[in-house]
Amino acid sequence: MVPKITGKGRIEYILRKGARRRAEHFAVRIMPNRTDHLRFCVVASKKVSTLAVQRNRARRRMYEAIRLTLPKLPQIGYDVCILVHRNILDAPFERVQAELITTLHG
């Protein structure tokens, strides 16, 4: 199970103040938290697709990539907010997963 960030206010704060990193299929905002583990949220706006089914699919793909790469990531206290891009729906899953690893390590 992926530890999730809860609360709209916290997510908005991370999106506004967090350090920015970019990948081909998503953008990341990252910020320290007061816990000893990583927490995640995935945002798929209507720019990704006007269809909720496709936005949910993009979110599920990203959460699955996070779940599979979580053991490989250092367990330090950060909140990570991932903003998926439109092209994630057509991307090979292995590529998205590799991008996630390189983005969070770098």
C-alpha distances in whole Angstrom, upper triangle without the diagonal:
4,6,9,13,15,18,20,23,20,19,23,24,22,23,26,26,24,25,25,24,25,24,25,23,21,22,20,21,20,21,21,19,20,17,16,13,12,11,11,13,14,18,20,23,26,27,25,26,28,26,23,22,22,20,17,17,17,14,12,14,13,9,9,12,9,7,10,12,10,11,14,14,16,14,17,17,17,16,15,16,17,20,20,23,25,25,22,22,25,23,22,19,19,21,19,16,19,20,17,18,21,21,18,20,24
4,6,10,12,16,18,20,17,16,20,20,18,19,23,23,20,21,21,20,21,21,23,20,18,18,16,17,16,17,17,16,17,15,14,11,9,7,7,9,11,15,17,21,24,25,22,24,26,25,22,21,21,19,16,16,16,13,11,13,11,7,9,10,7,6,9,10,8,11,13,12,14,13,14,14,13,12,12,13,13,16,17,21,23,23,20,21,23,22,21,18,18,20,17,15,18,18,14,15,19,18,15,18,21
4,7,10,13,16,17,14,14,18,18,16,18,21,21,18,20,20,20,22,22,24,22,19,19,16,16,15,15,15,13,14,11,12,8,7,5,6,9,12,15,18,21,24,26,24,26,27,26,23,23,23,20,18,19,18,15,14,16,13,10,12,13,10,9,13,13,10,12,15,13,14,12,13,12,11,10,10,12,14,17,18,22,24,25,22,23,26,24,24,21,22,23,19,17,20,20,16,17,20,18,16,18,21
4,6,10,12,14,11,10,14,15,13,15,18,18,16,18,19,19,21,21,23,20,18,17,15,14,13,14,14,13,14,12,14,11,9,5,5,6,9,12,15,18,21,23,21,23,24,24,20,21,21,18,16,17,16,13,13,15,13,10,13,14,11,11,15,15,12,15,18,16,16,14,15,13,11,9,9,10,12,14,16,20,22,24,21,22,25,24,24,21,22,23,19,18,21,20,16,18,21,19,16,19,21
4,7,9,10,8,7,11,12,10,12,15,15,14,16,17,18,20,21,23,21,18,17,14,13,12,12,12,10,12,12,14,11,9,6,6,6,9,11,15,17,21,22,21,23,24,24,21,22,22,19,17,19,18,14,15,17,15,12,16,17,13,14,18,17,15,18,20,17,18,15,15,12,10,7,8,8,11,14,16,20,23,24,22,23,26,25,26,23,25,25,21,20,23,21,18,19,22,19,17,20,22
4,7,9,7,8,11,12,12,14,16,17,16,19,20,21,23,24,26,24,20,19,17,15,15,15,15,13,14,14,16,15,13,9,9,8,11,12,16,17,21,23,22,23,24,24,21,22,22,19,17,20,19,15,17,19,17,15,18,19,17,17,21,21,18,21,23,21,21,19,18,15,14,11,12,11,14,16,18,22,24,26,24,25,28,28,29,26,28,28,24,23,26,25,21,23,25,23,20,24,25
4,5,6,7,9,10,11,13,15,16,16,19,20,22,24,25,27,25,21,20,18,16,16,15,16,14,15,16,19,17,16,12,12,10,13,13,16,17,20,22,22,24,24,24,21,23,23,20,19,22,21,17,19,22,19,18,21,22,20,21,24,24,22,25,27,24,24,22,21,17,16,12,14,12,15,16,19,22,25,27,25,26,30,30,31,28,30,30,26,26,29,27,23,26,27,24,22,26,27
4,6,5,6,9,10,11,12,14,15,18,19,21,22,24,26,23,20,19,17,15,16,15,17,16,18,18,21,20,18,14,13,11,12,11,14,14,17,19,20,21,21,22,19,22,22,18,18,21,20,17,19,22,19,18,22,23,20,22,26,25,23,27,28,25,26,24,22,19,17,13,14,12,14,15,17,20,23,25,24,25,29,28,30,28,30,30,26,26,28,26,23,26,27,24,23,26,27
4,5,5,6,9,10,11,12,13,17,18,21,23,25,27,25,21,19,17,15,15,14,16,14,16,18,21,20,18,15,14,13,15,14,17,17,20,21,22,24,24,25,23,25,25,21,21,24,23,20,22,24,22,21,25,25,22,24,28,27,25,28,29,26,26,24,22,18,16,13,14,13,16,16,20,22,25,28,26,28,31,31,33,30,32,31,28,28,30,27,25,27,28,25,23,26,27
4,5,5,6,9,10,10,11,14,16,19,21,23,25,23,20,18,15,12,12,11,12,10,13,14,17,16,14,12,11,10,13,13,17,17,21,22,22,24,25,26,23,26,25,21,21,24,22,19,21,23,20,19,22,23,20,21,25,24,21,25,25,22,22,20,18,15,12,9,11,10,14,15,18,21,24,27,25,27,30,29,31,28,30,29,25,25,27,25,22,24,25,22,20,23,24
4,5,5,6,9,10,10,13,14,16,18,20,22,20,16,14,12,10,11,10,13,12,15,16,18,17,14,11,10,8,10,9,13,14,17,18,18,21,22,23,20,22,22,18,18,20,18,15,18,20,17,16,20,20,17,20,23,22,20,23,24,21,22,20,18,15,13,9,9,7,10,11,15,18,20,23,21,23,26,26,27,25,27,26,22,22,24,22,19,21,23,19,18,21,22
4,5,5,6,9,10,13,14,17,18,20,23,21,17,15,13,11,12,12,14,14,17,19,21,20,17,15,13,11,12,11,14,13,17,18,19,21,21,23,21,24,23,19,20,22,20,17,21,22,19,19,23,23,20,23,26,25,23,27,27,24,24,23,21,18,15,12,12,10,12,12,16,18,21,23,22,24,28,27,29,27,29,28,24,25,27,24,21,24,24,21,20,23,23
4,5,5,6,8,11,13,16,18,21,24,22,19,16,13,10,11,9,12,12,15,17,19,19,16,14,14,12,14,14,17,17,20,21,22,24,25,27,25,27,26,22,23,25,23,20,23,24,21,21,24,24,21,24,27,25,23,27,27,23,23,22,19,16,13,11,12,10,13,14,18,20,23,26,25,27,30,29,31,29,30,29,25,26,27,24,22,24,24,21,19,22,22
4,5,5,5,8,10,13,15,18,20,19,16,13,10,6,7,6,9,10,14,15,17,16,14,12,11,10,12,12,15,16,20,20,20,23,24,26,24,26,24,21,21,23,20,18,21,22,18,18,22,21,18,21,23,22,20,23,23,20,20,19,17,14,10,8,8,7,10,11,15,18,21,23,22,24,27,26,28,26,27,25,22,22,23,21,18,20,20,17,15,19,18
4,6,6,9,9,12,13,16,18,17,13,10,9,6,8,9,13,14,17,19,21,19,16,14,12,11,11,10,13,13,17,16,17,20,22,23,22,24,22,19,20,22,19,17,20,21,17,18,22,21,19,22,24,22,21,25,25,21,22,21,19,17,13,10,9,7,9,9,13,15,18,21,20,22,25,24,26,25,26,24,21,22,23,20,18,20,20,17,16,19,19
4,6,9,10,13,15,18,21,20,16,13,12,9,10,10,14,15,18,20,22,21,19,17,16,14,15,14,16,16,19,18,20,23,24,26,25,27,26,22,23,25,22,20,24,24,21,22,25,24,22,25,28,26,25,28,27,24,24,24,21,19,15,13,12,11,13,13,16,18,21,23,23,25,28,27,30,28,29,27,24,25,26,23,21,23,23,19,19,22,21
4,7,9,13,15,19,22,21,18,14,12,8,9,8,11,13,16,18,20,20,17,16,16,15,16,16,19,19,22,22,23,26,27,29,28,30,28,24,26,27,24,22,25,26,22,23,26,25,22,25,27,25,24,27,26,23,22,22,19,16,13,12,12,11,14,14,18,20,23,25,25,27,30,29,31,29,30,28,25,25,26,23,21,22,22,18,17,20,19
4,6,10,13,16,19,19,15,11,9,5,5,5,9,11,15,16,18,17,14,14,13,13,14,14,18,18,22,21,21,25,27,28,27,28,27,23,24,25,22,20,23,23,19,20,23,21,19,22,24,21,20,23,22,19,19,18,16,14,10,9,9,9,11,12,16,18,22,23,22,25,28,26,28,26,26,25,21,22,22,19,17,18,18,14,13,16,15
4,7,10,14,17,18,14,11,8,5,5,6,10,13,16,18,19,18,15,15,14,15,16,16,19,20,23,22,22,26,28,29,28,30,27,24,25,26,23,21,24,23,19,20,23,21,19,22,23,21,20,23,21,18,18,18,16,14,11,11,10,10,12,13,16,18,22,23,22,25,27,25,27,25,25,23,20,21,20,17,15,17,16,12,12,14,12
4,7,10,14,14,11,7,6,5,7,9,13,16,20,21,21,19,16,16,15,15,15,15,17,18,21,19,19,23,25,27,26,27,25,22,23,24,20,19,22,21,18,19,22,19,18,21,23,20,20,23,21,18,19,20,18,17,13,12,10,10,10,11,13,15,18,19,19,22,24,22,24,23,23,20,18,18,18,15,14,15,14,10,11,13,11
4,7,10,12,9,6,5,6,8,11,15,18,21,22,22,20,16,16,15,15,14,15,17,18,21,19,18,22,25,27,26,27,24,21,23,23,19,18,21,19,16,18,20,17,16,20,20,18,18,21,19,16,17,19,18,17,14,13,11,11,10,10,12,13,17,17,16,20,21,19,21,20,19,17,15,15,15,11,11,12,11,7,9,11,9
4,7,8,6,4,6,9,11,15,18,21,24,25,24,22,19,18,16,16,14,14,15,17,19,17,16,20,23,24,24,25,22,19,21,21,17,17,20,18,15,17,19,16,16,20,20,18,19,22,20,18,19,21,20,20,17,16,13,12,10,10,10,10,14,14,13,17,18,16,18,17,17,14,12,14,13,10,10,12,10,7,10,12,11
4,6,5,6,8,11,14,17,20,23,26,26,26,23,19,19,16,16,14,15,15,17,19,17,15,19,22,23,23,23,20,18,20,19,15,16,18,15,13,16,17,14,15,18,18,16,18,21,19,17,19,22,21,22,19,18,14,13,10,10,10,9,12,11,11,15,15,12,14,14,14,11,9,11,10,7,8,11,9,7,10,12,11
4,6,8,11,15,17,21,24,26,30,29,29,26,22,22,19,18,16,16,15,16,18,16,14,17,21,22,22,22,18,17,19,18,14,16,18,15,13,17,18,15,16,20,19,18,20,23,21,20,23,25,25,25,22,21,17,16,12,11,10,8,10,8,9,12,12,10,12,13,13,10,9,12,11,8,10,13,12,10,14,16,15
4,7,10,14,16,20,23,25,29,28,28,25,21,20,17,16,13,13,12,14,15,13,11,14,18,18,18,18,15,14,15,14,10,12,14,12,10,14,15,12,14,17,17,16,18,22,20,19,22,24,24,24,21,19,16,14,10,9,6,5,7,6,5,9,10,8,10,11,12,9,7,10,11,8,9,13,13,11,14,16,16
4,7,10,13,17,20,22,25,25,25,22,18,17,14,12,10,10,10,12,14,12,11,14,18,18,18,18,15,13,15,14,10,11,14,12,9,13,14,12,13,16,17,16,17,21,19,18,20,22,22,21,18,16,12,10,7,6,4,5,9,9,7,11,13,11,13,13,14,12,9,11,12,9,9,12,12,10,12,15,15
4,7,10,14,17,19,23,23,23,21,17,16,13,12,10,10,11,12,15,14,13,16,19,21,20,21,18,15,17,17,13,13,16,15,12,14,17,14,14,18,19,17,18,21,20,18,20,21,20,19,16,14,10,8,6,5,6,8,11,12,11,15,16,15,17,16,17,15,12,13,14,10,10,13,12,9,11,14,13
4,6,10,13,15,19,19,20,17,13,13,10,10,9,10,12,14,18,16,15,19,22,23,22,23,20,17,18,18,15,14,16,15,12,14,16,14,13,16,18,15,15,19,18,15,17,17,16,16,12,10,7,6,5,6,9,11,15,15,14,17,19,17,19,18,18,16,13,14,14,11,9,12,12,8,8,12,12
4,7,11,13,17,17,18,16,13,12,10,10,10,11,14,15,19,18,18,21,23,25,23,24,22,19,20,21,18,16,19,18,15,16,19,17,15,18,20,18,17,20,19,16,17,17,15,14,10,8,6,5,6,8,11,14,17,19,17,20,23,21,23,21,22,20,17,17,18,15,12,15,14,11,10,13,13
4,7,10,13,14,15,13,10,10,9,11,12,13,17,18,22,21,21,24,27,28,26,27,25,22,22,23,20,18,20,20,16,16,19,17,14,17,19,17,15,18,17,14,14,14,12,10,7,6,5,6,9,11,14,17,21,22,20,23,25,23,24,22,22,21,18,17,18,15,13,14,14,11,9,12,12
4,7,10,12,13,12,10,10,11,12,14,16,19,21,24,24,24,27,29,30,28,29,28,24,25,26,23,20,22,23,19,19,21,20,17,19,21,19,17,20,19,15,15,14,11,9,6,5,7,9,12,14,18,20,24,25,23,26,29,27,28,26,26,24,21,21,21,19,16,17,17,14,12,14,14
4,7,9,10,10,9,10,12,14,17,19,22,24,28,28,27,30,32,33,31,32,31,27,27,28,25,23,24,25,21,20,23,21,18,20,22,19,17,19,19,15,13,12,9,6,4,6,9,12,15,18,21,24,27,28,26,29,32,29,30,28,28,27,24,22,23,21,18,18,19,16,13,15,15
4,6,8,9,8,9,11,14,17,19,23,24,28,29,28,31,33,33,30,32,31,27,27,28,26,23,24,25,21,20,23,22,18,20,22,20,17,19,20,16,14,12,9,5,5,6,10,12,16,19,22,25,29,30,28,30,33,31,31,29,29,28,25,24,25,23,20,20,21,19,15,17,18
4,7,9,10,11,14,16,20,22,26,28,31,32,31,34,36,36,33,34,34,30,29,31,29,25,26,27,24,22,25,24,21,21,24,22,19,20,21,18,16,13,10,6,8,9,13,16,19,22,25,29,32,33,31,33,36,34,34,31,32,31,28,27,28,26,23,23,24,22,18,20,21
4,6,8,9,13,16,19,22,25,28,31,32,31,34,35,35,32,33,33,29,28,29,27,24,25,26,22,20,22,22,18,19,21,19,16,17,18,15,13,10,8,5,8,9,13,16,19,22,25,28,32,33,30,32,35,33,33,30,29,30,27,25,26,25,21,21,23,21,18,19,21
4,7,10,13,17,20,23,27,29,33,33,32,35,37,37,34,34,33,30,29,30,28,25,25,25,22,20,22,21,17,17,19,17,14,14,16,13,10,7,5,4,8,11,13,17,20,23,25,29,32,33,30,32,34,32,32,28,28,28,26,23,24,24,20,19,21,20,16,17,19
4,7,10,14,17,20,24,26,30,30,29,32,34,33,30,31,30,27,25,26,24,21,21,22,19,16,18,17,14,14,16,14,10,11,13,10,9,5,5,5,7,9,11,14,17,20,22,26,29,29,26,29,31,28,28,25,24,25,22,20,21,21,17,16,19,17,14,15,18
4,7,10,13,17,20,23,26,27,25,28,30,30,27,27,26,23,22,23,21,18,18,18,15,13,15,14,11,12,14,12,9,11,12,9,8,6,6,5,5,6,7,11,13,16,18,22,25,26,23,25,27,25,25,22,22,22,19,17,18,17,14,14,16,14,11,13,15
4,7,11,14,17,20,24,24,23,25,27,27,24,24,24,21,19,20,18,15,16,17,14,11,14,14,10,11,14,13,10,13,15,12,12,10,10,8,6,5,6,8,11,14,17,20,23,24,21,23,26,24,24,21,22,22,19,17,19,18,14,15,17,15,12,15,17
4,7,10,13,16,20,21,19,21,23,23,21,21,20,17,16,17,15,12,13,14,10,9,12,12,8,10,13,12,10,14,15,13,14,12,12,11,9,6,5,6,8,11,13,17,20,21,18,20,23,21,21,19,19,19,16,15,17,16,12,14,16,14,12,15,17
4,7,10,13,16,17,16,18,20,20,17,18,17,14,13,15,13,9,11,13,10,8,12,12,10,12,15,15,13,17,18,16,17,16,16,14,12,8,6,5,6,9,11,14,17,19,16,18,21,20,21,18,20,20,16,16,18,17,13,16,18,15,14,17,19
4,7,10,13,14,12,15,17,17,14,15,14,10,10,11,9,6,9,10,7,7,11,11,10,12,15,15,15,18,19,17,19,19,19,18,14,11,9,6,5,6,7,11,13,15,13,14,17,17,18,16,18,17,14,14,17,15,12,15,17,15,14,18,19
4,6,10,11,10,12,14,14,12,14,13,9,10,12,9,7,11,12,10,11,14,14,13,16,19,18,18,22,23,21,23,22,22,20,17,13,11,7,6,5,6,9,12,14,12,14,17,17,19,18,20,19,15,17,19,17,15,18,20,17,17,20,21
4,7,8,6,8,10,11,9,11,9,6,8,10,7,6,10,11,10,12,15,15,15,18,20,20,20,24,25,23,25,25,25,24,20,17,14,11,9,6,6,8,9,12,10,11,15,15,18,17,20,18,15,17,20,17,16,20,21,18,19,23,23
4,5,6,7,8,10,10,12,11,7,10,12,10,10,14,15,14,15,18,19,19,21,24,24,24,28,28,26,28,28,28,26,23,19,17,13,11,8,8,9,9,13,13,13,17,18,21,20,23,21,18,20,23,20,19,23,24,21,22,25,25
4,5,5,5,8,8,11,10,8,11,13,12,12,16,17,16,18,21,21,22,24,26,27,27,31,31,30,32,32,32,30,26,23,20,17,15,11,11,10,9,13,14,13,16,18,21,21,24,23,20,23,25,23,22,26,26,24,25,29,28
4,5,7,10,11,13,11,9,13,14,12,13,17,17,16,19,21,21,22,25,26,26,27,31,31,29,32,32,32,30,27,23,20,17,14,11,10,8,7,11,12,12,15,17,20,20,23,21,19,22,24,21,21,24,25,22,24,27,27
4,7,9,10,11,8,6,10,11,8,10,14,13,13,16,18,18,19,22,23,23,25,28,28,27,30,30,30,29,26,22,19,16,13,10,7,6,4,8,9,9,12,13,17,17,20,18,16,19,21,18,18,22,23,20,22,25,25
4,5,7,9,6,6,10,10,9,12,14,15,15,18,19,20,21,24,25,26,27,31,31,30,33,33,33,32,29,25,22,19,16,13,11,9,7,10,11,10,12,15,18,18,22,21,18,21,23,21,21,25,26,24,25,29,29
4,6,9,8,8,11,12,12,14,16,17,18,20,22,23,24,26,28,29,30,33,34,33,35,35,35,34,31,27,25,21,19,16,14,13,11,14,15,13,16,18,22,22,25,24,22,25,27,25,25,28,29,27,28,32,32
4,5,6,7,9,10,11,13,14,16,17,19,20,22,23,25,26,28,29,32,33,32,35,35,35,34,31,28,25,22,19,17,15,14,12,14,14,12,15,18,21,21,24,24,21,24,27,25,25,28,30,28,29,32,33
4,5,5,6,8,10,10,12,14,15,16,18,20,21,22,24,26,26,30,31,30,33,32,33,32,29,25,23,20,18,16,14,14,13,16,15,13,16,18,21,20,24,24,21,23,26,24,23,27,29,27,27,31,32
4,6,5,6,9,10,10,12,14,15,16,18,20,21,23,24,25,29,30,29,32,32,33,32,29,26,24,21,18,17,14,15,13,15,14,11,14,17,19,18,22,22,19,21,25,24,23,26,28,27,27,31,32
4,5,5,6,9,10,10,12,14,15,17,18,20,21,23,24,27,28,28,31,31,32,31,28,25,22,19,16,14,12,12,10,11,10,8,11,13,15,15,19,19,16,19,22,21,20,24,25,24,25,28,29
4,5,5,6,9,10,11,12,14,16,17,18,20,21,22,26,26,26,28,28,29,28,25,22,19,16,13,11,9,10,9,11,10,9,12,14,16,16,19,19,16,18,21,19,18,22,24,22,23,26,27
4,5,5,6,9,10,10,12,14,15,16,18,20,21,24,25,25,27,27,28,27,24,21,19,16,14,13,11,13,12,14,12,10,14,15,17,15,19,19,16,17,21,20,18,22,24,22,23,26,27
4,5,5,6,9,10,11,12,14,15,17,18,20,23,24,24,27,27,28,28,25,22,19,17,14,14,11,12,11,12,10,8,11,12,13,12,16,16,14,15,19,18,17,20,22,21,22,25,27
4,6,5,6,9,10,11,12,14,16,17,18,22,22,22,25,25,26,25,23,20,17,14,11,10,7,9,9,9,7,6,10,10,12,11,14,14,11,13,16,15,14,18,19,18,19,22,23
4,5,5,6,9,10,11,12,14,15,16,20,20,20,23,22,23,23,20,17,14,12,9,9,8,10,11,13,10,10,13,13,15,12,16,16,12,13,17,15,14,17,19,17,18,21,22
4,5,5,6,9,10,10,12,14,15,18,19,19,22,22,24,23,21,18,16,14,12,13,11,13,14,15,11,11,14,14,14,11,14,15,12,13,16,16,14,17,20,19,19,22,24
4,6,5,6,9,10,11,12,14,17,18,18,21,22,23,24,21,19,16,15,12,12,10,12,13,12,9,8,11,10,10,8,11,12,9,9,13,13,12,15,17,16,17,20,22
4,5,5,6,9,10,11,12,15,16,15,18,19,20,20,18,15,12,11,8,10,8,11,12,12,9,10,13,11,12,9,11,11,8,8,12,11,9,12,15,13,13,17,18
4,5,5,6,9,10,10,14,15,14,17,17,19,19,16,14,12,11,10,12,11,14,16,16,12,13,16,15,15,11,13,14,11,10,14,14,11,13,16,15,14,17,20
4,5,5,6,9,10,13,14,14,18,18,20,21,19,17,15,15,13,15,13,16,17,17,13,14,16,14,13,9,11,13,10,9,13,13,11,13,16,16,15,18,21
4,5,5,6,8,11,12,12,16,16,19,19,18,16,14,14,12,14,12,15,16,15,12,13,15,12,11,8,8,10,7,5,9,10,8,9,13,13,12,15,17
4,5,5,6,9,10,10,13,13,15,16,14,13,11,11,10,13,13,16,18,18,14,16,18,16,15,11,12,13,10,8,11,11,8,9,12,12,10,13,16
4,6,5,8,10,11,14,13,16,17,16,15,13,14,14,16,16,19,21,21,17,18,20,18,17,13,13,15,13,10,13,14,11,11,15,15,13,16,19
4,6,7,8,10,14,14,17,19,18,18,16,17,16,18,17,20,22,21,17,18,19,17,15,11,11,13,11,8,11,13,10,10,14,15,14,15,18
4,6,5,7,10,12,14,16,15,16,14,15,14,17,17,20,22,21,17,19,20,17,16,12,11,12,11,7,9,11,8,7,11,12,10,11,14
4,5,5,8,9,11,13,13,13,12,14,14,18,18,21,24,23,19,21,23,20,19,15,15,16,14,11,12,13,10,9,13,13,10,12,15
4,6,8,8,12,15,15,16,15,18,18,21,22,25,27,26,23,24,26,23,21,18,16,18,16,13,14,16,13,11,14,15,13,13,16
4,7,9,12,15,15,17,15,18,18,21,21,24,26,25,22,24,25,22,20,17,15,16,15,11,11,13,11,8,11,13,10,10,13
4,6,9,12,11,13,12,15,15,19,20,22,25,25,21,24,25,22,21,18,16,17,15,12,12,13,10,8,10,11,8,7,11
4,6,9,10,13,13,16,17,21,22,25,28,28,25,27,29,26,25,22,20,20,19,16,16,16,13,11,13,13,9,8,12
4,7,9,11,12,16,18,21,23,26,29,29,26,28,30,27,27,23,22,23,21,18,18,19,15,13,16,15,12,12,15
4,6,10,11,15,17,21,23,26,30,30,27,30,31,29,28,25,24,24,22,20,20,20,16,15,16,15,12,12,14
4,7,10,13,16,20,22,26,29,30,27,30,32,29,29,27,26,26,23,21,22,21,17,17,18,17,13,14,16
4,6,10,13,16,19,22,26,26,24,27,29,27,27,24,24,23,21,19,20,18,15,15,16,14,11,12,14
4,7,10,13,16,19,23,24,22,24,27,25,26,23,23,23,19,18,20,18,14,15,17,14,11,14,15
4,6,10,13,16,19,20,18,21,23,21,22,20,20,19,16,15,17,15,11,13,14,11,9,12,13
4,7,10,13,16,18,16,18,21,20,21,19,20,19,15,16,17,15,12,14,16,12,11,15,16
4,6,10,13,14,12,15,17,16,18,16,17,16,12,13,15,12,10,13,14,11,11,14,15
4,7,10,12,11,13,16,15,18,16,18,16,13,15,16,13,12,15,16,13,14,17,17
4,7,8,7,9,12,12,14,13,16,14,10,13,15,12,11,15,16,13,15,18,18
4,6,6,8,11,11,14,14,16,14,11,14,16,13,13,17,17,15,17,20,20
4,6,6,8,10,13,14,17,15,13,16,18,15,16,20,20,18,20,23,23
4,5,6,6,10,12,14,12,10,14,15,13,15,18,18,17,20,22,22
4,5,5,8,9,11,10,8,11,13,11,12,16,16,15,17,20,20
4,6,9,9,13,12,10,13,16,15,15,19,20,19,21,23,24
4,7,9,12,11,10,14,15,15,16,19,20,19,22,24,25
4,6,9,7,7,10,12,11,13,16,16,16,19,21,21
4,6,5,7,9,10,11,13,15,16,17,19,21,22
4,5,5,6,9,10,11,13,15,15,17,19,20
4,6,5,6,9,10,11,12,14,16,17,18
4,5,5,6,9,10,11,12,14,15,16
4,6,5,6,9,10,10,12,14,15
4,5,5,6,9,10,11,12,14
4,5,5,6,9,10,11,12
4,5,5,6,8,10,11
4,6,5,6,8,10
4,6,5,6,8
4,6,5,6
4,6,5
4,6
4
